[in-house]
Amino acid sequence: MPELHSNQNNHSAAPSVGPRVYWRVEGSLLEMSALRQVGFFIWNTQSYAERWRRRAGMALKILLWPLSYLAGRTFAARLLYTLLRGVTRDRLDLLGEEYFEYFLKSRLQKKAVDALRNAQSGGQQVVLVGQSLGHVLRPLAQHLGVAHLIANCMEFRDGVATGRLLSPVVGPRAPFAWITSGDADGRIPEADLLSQLGLREPRQLAAAIKESRRIVTLNAPAVVRFESAPRVEHLSVRRSLAGKHILLIGVTGFIGKVWMVELLEQIPDIARITLLIRRNRTTTAQRRFEKIVEENPTLDGLQKQYGARLGDFLRQKIEVVEGDVSQPGLGLEESARARLSRSLDLVVNSAGLTDFNPDLRDAVSSNVESAEHLLNFIRSSDHAALMHLSTCYVVGMRDGRVIEDLQDNYTPAAVKNFDAEAFGESRAGPGVAAPGFGTRRGRNPCGCRRT
């Protein structure tokens, strides 16, 4: 299987052939607190309940920190990192990159950075040594162009941290080491480092050295090519959807609401729209839809158009069914599933998890397994087609932080002088709003007035 290497280095990290030099991060390049880093990870825990549970544990660890430090710096480090038990590896990677980018990068000591670069230019093979997790120290090493590091490493089982630090453990410095901090030269003799890590032989130290690049193993990409697919020269959305029965999934999200409103406003001849809505603990699917109608500004246009008759219009066009796309059979009752399988013409799926830092298992359940359940439902239907709206951020084979620069009027074909607004209006015809480009009432599909 191919290996994917992180491509976020700001400087070349070509391995040096000169003597190996160990460079302590704390006291030279940065003043980093393990407590602060773990606190950042905990503050950004996935769920609300988990976040407060870990914060309570953090408060207890802070109270016990002096006692645990007296018991031994290695013991104190191991005790602190138990708070990260249950956090996935991919989330620690992302949070580590964010912590470096937003908190540490601007605090790098210029004199120490220059001294490190001078050592590199002199042919020395620098190895960064720090008490941080590798998830934090790796982005720092890549930023400095350092190819190797020694950092604390969590034990993982099935991609989830057990809360145990692997040996050797890089403990915090001595209690009053901050007094002597500020020396630009962070080099530390090998013998001293062996003693600090509790190692006896240089070969043990060499085994603790890790590469700064993050290696991710990928399955061979599955590529489906559509060169032989028939091309449609002219497509009328109104004529294609007139008289059709459509199932919308994800209507409680932004895109789903816009889809529903555009269908109701722009395709009056549509036969029926069925909404698949998941029941909350205390709120039925029907009530969730009613709250959208009552509170969401995307329906302002329909309210003005139909006034007091809006309820009758929606009852005529809209049907709400209770289900869950993350469950087999879409979580539908057998009678409802059989009825929809016979009558549906099109299923539009915009459901998905759009969290920027999701737990990988939650992302797979929402964005992968749900699509599989939906495909199985489509296969069992009589004639329904599927339109699947994927998540909106696609980075291909790139890994790590991907910086995006917004380009006005961008097109994949790089069309010169392209005007997205004018194009949308021209395709919709005079006096008619194009989906996604605004409406005659001066509002865009999210209900926000133009400026």
HELIX and SHEET records of a PDB file:
HELIX    1   1 ALA A   34  TRP A   43  1                                  10    
HELIX    2   2 TYR A   48  ALA A   71  1                                  24    
HELIX    3   3 ARG A   73  TYR A   81  1                                   9    
HELIX    4   4 THR A   82  LEU A   84  5                                   3    
HELIX    5   5 ARG A   89  TYR A   99  1                                  11    
HELIX    6   6 PHE A  100  LEU A  104  3                                   5    
HELIX    7   7 LYS A  105  ARG A  107  5                                   3    
HELIX    8   8 LYS A  110  SER A  121  1                                  12    
HELIX    9   9 GLY A  134  LEU A  144  1                                  11    
HELIX   10  10 ALA A  177  THR A  180  5                                   4    
HELIX   11  11 GLU A  190  LEU A  197  1                                   8    
HELIX   12  12 PRO A  202  ALA A  208  1                                   7    
HELIX   13  13 VAL A  237  LEU A  241  1                                   5    
HELIX   14  14 PHE A  254  GLN A  266  1                                  13    
HELIX   15  15 ALA A  285  GLU A  295  1                                  11    
HELIX   16  16 PRO A  297  LEU A  299  5                                   3    
HELIX   17  17 ASP A  300  TYR A  306  1                                   7    
HELIX   18  18 GLY A  307  ARG A  309  5                                   3    
HELIX   19  19 LEU A  310  LYS A  317  1                                   8    
HELIX   20  20 PRO A  328  GLY A  331  5                                   4    
HELIX   21  21 GLU A  334  SER A  343  1                                  10    
HELIX   22  22 LEU A  360  VAL A  364  1                                   5    
HELIX   23  23 SER A  365  GLU A  369  3                                   5    
HELIX   24  24 SER A  370  SER A  380  1                                  11    
HELIX   25  25 ALA A  420  ALA A  428  1                                   9    
SHEET    1   A 2 GLU A   3  HIS A   5  0                                        
SHEET    2   A 2 ILE A 215  THR A 217 -1                                        
SHEET    1   B 5 ARG A 187  ILE A 188  0                                        
SHEET    2   B 5 ARG A  20  ARG A  24 -1                                        
SHEET    3   B 5 GLN A 125  LEU A 133  1                                        
SHEET    4   B 5 HIS A 148  ASN A 152  1                                        
SHEET    5   B 5 LYS A 210  GLU A 211 -1                                        
SHEET    1   C 2 MET A 154  ARG A 157  0                                        
SHEET    2   C 2 VAL A 160  LEU A 165 -1                                        
SHEET    1   D 5 ILE A 318  GLU A 322  0                                        
SHEET    2   D 5 ARG A 272  ILE A 277  1                                        
SHEET    3   D 5 HIS A 245  ILE A 249  1                                        
SHEET    4   D 5 LEU A 346  ASN A 349  1                                        
SHEET    5   D 5 ALA A 385  HIS A 388  1                                        
END                                                                             
